[in-house]
Every structure is written in C-alpha cells, then in structure tokens.
C-alpha cells in the first residue's frame, strides 16, 4: 500500500490515475468558457462605466454613485457559480472515480451546490461575528488609536489575527467537503472535519505552498492596476468635467483586460491543484469502506 506524504498530496494532480488527457482538456475548457463569460460581463460593465463617465463629463453624477450598477455584479453570479460547480465536479470525478473529462449539470453538481451553500453560510457567520465585534468594541478601539500610522497598523493587524486564524482553521477543517461529497454521492460538510483530523498541518502547508505564489502574482498585478483605479476614483466630482471620457474609459479597459486575463489563466491551475490535495485526503480516509488496495493510501 502506497504511503501518503505532503509531497504526494501536493503533486496528486500529476500522479492521479485517472484517464490521460484530462488535464489539458479541463484547463482548455476552463479558459475558453470562463474567458468568454468574463469577456461578456466585462464588456457590459465597461459599457455601463463609459456611460457613467460620459454623463459625469456633462455634470450628471447619478451613475457614479456607489451601488448604482451593483446589479451588473449580482446578476451573473448564479451563472458563474454554476460553471464553477461543473468544473469542480468534473475534476473530482477524475480524481476520485477516475472518470474521463465531462461537463454536465446533474446530481453531482447539485450536491456540490449544497456544499457551496454551506460555505456561504459560514462566510456570513464570520462576517456577522466581525461586525458584532466592532460594534461592541469599535468605539474603544478608535478612542485608543494613536496619531502614529505605524502604531495603528500594528494594532489593527493584531486585532485581525484572531479572525484570520479562525478563518484559516475553518477553511482547512472543511476543505475536503466537496471531495467527500463526490466520493459518497451525498452532501457531506461537517463530516469532512473528521477526514482532516490528524492531517490539518500537512493540508494547510500544501494549501499555502499552492496559494502563496498566486497571491504574490495578484499583489504584483495590483501594483500595476491600483494606480489606474485611483486615477479614476480619487478625483472630486467638480473635476470630472476636465476628463476626456474616452481616455478614462481606455484606462479602465486596460484594468479589466489585465485582471480578467490573469484570473482566467491562473484560476484553473490553482483550482485543479487544490482539488487534487483534497481528493487525496478523501481517498486516504482510513474509515472509508469503499477503499481498495489500488487507490487507498494512508497519511503517516
């Protein structure tokens, strides 16, 4: 029986015994479908922005108010969630059941929607906990802030650490929920914590090794994008009339193309590797009655 280690979890996306040719088909489909979807929504959003800039140049600032076009962000969400679920289910079937590449919306995808709803509930609970904390202690914290920017940064960082730690703990504890759901053909969320037991630090380390390079890339992109965003948003309304809407719009096009391009090219790689890690944890569950000598390994 093959022994399981940190490295085998990290490299499971390369060592999976699923049908060959899956990875390039999955990645290509992901880039094409998400690229097309983001292009369509991006064009709609850019058109709305151009209208807002053109109206602002004429002294009409109704379209530049906060949340004036929030519907453009909300309406596409169900579609993006659906295609994300389809790709996640496809990858997990390859890892766990050794099925070939396929995209569909069936029972597996509906089960994963249940898992996504559980994650949504946890996110809401964490946000509510944070809001309540600052509602109770916010005045005290603000009143004790000093005039030193560095001191304030240290204080806020220390206050954020418990919430960051809690978020990491919850994320790792239930990170195998999707893989477990596909393995057992039923929605399982809380049960995934049992699989993580004894593997927490190795799973966390593998996840960090994968996510940190992508985070670093995101920071680099932001260093390019943020100055352009500030150029668009920091000017007071009375100065909008001095702007050429076309020039402002061109800057936003650059921002959109860069951010969407980076996301579409990197997100599938990150997702595929992470799903490999969680699948490996689900397949090596010592209490899984469906394990066989050919696919069951143990953490050590």
PEZIFEN-V365715 format. One record per residue. N is the residue number from 1. SS is DSSP state (alpha for helix, beta for strand, coil for the rest). D_FIRST is the distance of its C-alpha to the first C-alpha in Angstrom with 2 decimals. Layout:
BEGIN
N;SS;D_FIRST + N;SS;D_FIRST
END
This chain:
BEGIN
1;coil;0.00 + 2;coil;3.79 + 3;beta;6.40 + 4;beta;9.37 + 5;coil;12.85 + 6;alpha;16.39 + 7;alpha;16.55 + 8;alpha;13.66 + 9;alpha;15.52 + 10;alpha;18.76 + 11;coil;17.88 + 12;alpha;16.05 + 13;alpha;19.37 + 14;alpha;19.03 + 15;alpha;15.40 + 16;coil;15.52 + 17;coil;14.88 + 18;coil;18.16 + 19;coil;21.21 + 20;coil;22.70 + 21;coil;26.06 + 22;alpha;25.32 + 23;alpha;25.73 + 24;alpha;29.18 + 25;alpha;30.45 + 26;alpha;29.41 + 27;alpha;30.90 + 28;alpha;34.04 + 29;alpha;34.65 + 30;alpha;34.21 + 31;alpha;36.73 + 32;alpha;39.18 + 33;alpha;39.19 + 34;alpha;39.14 + 35;alpha;41.51 + 36;alpha;43.95 + 37;alpha;43.74 + 38;alpha;44.34 + 39;alpha;47.12 + 40;alpha;48.93 + 41;alpha;48.70 + 42;alpha;49.54 + 43;alpha;52.62 + 44;alpha;53.81 + 45;alpha;53.38 + 46;alpha;55.12 + 47;alpha;57.99 + 48;alpha;58.45 + 49;alpha;58.46 + 50;alpha;61.05 + 51;alpha;63.25 + 52;alpha;62.98 + 53;alpha;63.95 + 54;alpha;66.81 + 55;alpha;68.08 + 56;alpha;67.84 + 57;alpha;69.94 + 58;coil;72.57 + 59;coil;72.44 + 60;coil;70.35 + 61;coil;67.39 + 62;alpha;66.18 + 63;alpha;63.11 + 64;alpha;62.11 + 65;coil;61.79 + 66;coil;58.40 + 67;coil;56.49 + 68;coil;59.07 + 69;coil;56.38 + 70;coil;53.45 + 71;alpha;53.19 + 72;alpha;52.01 + 73;alpha;48.85 + 74;alpha;48.35 + 75;coil;48.98 + 76;coil;46.13 + 77;alpha;43.50 + 78;alpha;42.55 + 79;alpha;42.10 + 80;alpha;39.89 + 81;alpha;37.78 + 82;alpha;37.44 + 83;alpha;36.29 + 84;alpha;33.89 + 85;alpha;32.32 + 86;alpha;32.18 + 87;alpha;30.34 + 88;alpha;27.89 + 89;alpha;27.14 + 90;alpha;26.78 + 91;alpha;24.23 + 92;alpha;22.17 + 93;alpha;22.28 + 94;alpha;20.93 + 95;alpha;18.05 + 96;alpha;17.14 + 97;alpha;18.60 + 98;coil;18.53 + 99;coil;22.29 + 100;coil;24.78 + 101;coil;27.37 + 102;coil;29.95 + 103;coil;32.39 + 104;coil;33.94 + 105;coil;35.07 + 106;coil;33.78 + 107;alpha;32.06 + 108;alpha;29.12 + 109;alpha;31.70 + 110;alpha;33.82 + 111;alpha;30.95 + 112;alpha;30.26 + 113;alpha;34.00 + 114;alpha;33.64 + 115;alpha;31.06 + 116;alpha;33.49 + 117;alpha;36.29 + 118;alpha;34.41 + 119;alpha;33.99 + 120;alpha;37.69 + 121;alpha;38.63 + 122;alpha;36.80 + 123;alpha;38.52 + 124;alpha;41.85 + 125;alpha;41.34 + 126;alpha;40.58 + 127;alpha;43.68 + 128;alpha;45.82 + 129;alpha;44.70 + 130;alpha;45.66 + 131;alpha;48.98 + 132;alpha;49.84 + 133;alpha;49.10 + 134;alpha;51.47 + 135;alpha;54.03 + 136;alpha;54.19 + 137;alpha;53.96 + 138;alpha;54.95 + 139;alpha;58.62 + 140;alpha;57.85 + 141;alpha;55.43 + 142;alpha;57.92 + 143;alpha;60.82 + 144;coil;59.03 + 145;coil;58.12 + 146;coil;59.93 + 147;coil;61.59 + 148;coil;59.01 + 149;alpha;56.56 + 150;alpha;54.04 + 151;alpha;54.35 + 152;alpha;53.97 + 153;alpha;50.85 + 154;alpha;49.32 + 155;alpha;50.34 + 156;alpha;48.96 + 157;alpha;45.66 + 158;alpha;45.32 + 159;alpha;46.19 + 160;alpha;43.57 + 161;alpha;40.72 + 162;alpha;40.09 + 163;alpha;39.95 + 164;alpha;37.64 + 165;alpha;35.34 + 166;alpha;35.43 + 167;alpha;34.75 + 168;alpha;31.68 + 169;alpha;30.36 + 170;alpha;30.93 + 171;alpha;29.52 + 172;alpha;26.15 + 173;alpha;26.01 + 174;coil;26.36 + 175;coil;24.95 + 176;coil;22.09 + 177;alpha;24.77 + 178;alpha;25.03 + 179;alpha;21.33 + 180;alpha;21.20 + 181;alpha;24.42 + 182;alpha;23.18 + 183;alpha;19.97 + 184;alpha;22.15 + 185;coil;25.28 + 186;coil;27.53 + 187;coil;28.90 + 188;coil;26.97 + 189;coil;27.99 + 190;coil;28.29 + 191;coil;24.96 + 192;alpha;23.22 + 193;alpha;24.27 + 194;alpha;21.93 + 195;alpha;18.89 + 196;alpha;20.35 + 197;coil;20.88 + 198;coil;19.22 + 199;coil;18.45 + 200;alpha;22.12 + 201;alpha;22.91 + 202;alpha;19.96 + 203;alpha;20.73 + 204;alpha;24.39 + 205;alpha;23.94 + 206;alpha;22.09 + 207;alpha;24.85 + 208;alpha;27.55 + 209;alpha;26.38 + 210;alpha;26.61 + 211;alpha;29.79 + 212;alpha;31.94 + 213;alpha;32.67 + 214;alpha;33.73 + 215;alpha;35.83 + 216;alpha;37.44 + 217;alpha;38.31 + 218;alpha;39.83 + 219;alpha;41.95 + 220;alpha;43.18 + 221;alpha;44.15 + 222;alpha;45.92 + 223;alpha;47.94 + 224;alpha;49.31 + 225;alpha;49.67 + 226;alpha;51.05 + 227;alpha;54.36 + 228;alpha;55.02 + 229;alpha;54.28 + 230;alpha;56.58 + 231;alpha;59.25 + 232;alpha;59.19 + 233;alpha;59.02 + 234;coil;60.98 + 235;coil;64.40 + 236;coil;66.81 + 237;alpha;68.16 + 238;alpha;71.55 + 239;alpha;70.03 + 240;alpha;68.30 + 241;alpha;71.52 + 242;alpha;71.26 + 243;coil;67.95 + 244;coil;67.73 + 245;alpha;65.29 + 246;alpha;64.16 + 247;alpha;63.12 + 248;alpha;61.29 + 249;alpha;59.55 + 250;alpha;58.46 + 251;alpha;56.84 + 252;alpha;54.90 + 253;alpha;53.80 + 254;alpha;52.34 + 255;alpha;50.51 + 256;alpha;49.08 + 257;alpha;48.04 + 258;alpha;46.27 + 259;alpha;44.42 + 260;alpha;43.42 + 261;alpha;42.44 + 262;alpha;40.17 + 263;alpha;38.56 + 264;alpha;38.01 + 265;alpha;36.47 + 266;alpha;34.17 + 267;alpha;33.24 + 268;alpha;30.97 + 269;alpha;28.93 + 270;alpha;28.59 + 271;alpha;27.74 + 272;alpha;25.09 + 273;alpha;23.24 + 274;alpha;23.61 + 275;alpha;22.36 + 276;alpha;19.21 + 277;alpha;18.69 + 278;alpha;19.44 + 279;alpha;17.37 + 280;alpha;14.22 + 281;alpha;15.28 + 282;alpha;15.95 + 283;alpha;12.73 + 284;coil;10.77 + 285;coil;13.43 + 286;coil;12.27 + 287;coil;15.48 + 288;coil;15.03 + 289;coil;15.72 + 290;coil;15.14 + 291;coil;11.41 + 292;coil;9.55 + 293;coil;6.30 + 294;coil;7.68 + 295;coil;8.69 + 296;coil;7.34 + 297;coil;6.17 + 298;beta;8.18 + 299;beta;11.26 + 300;coil;12.19
END
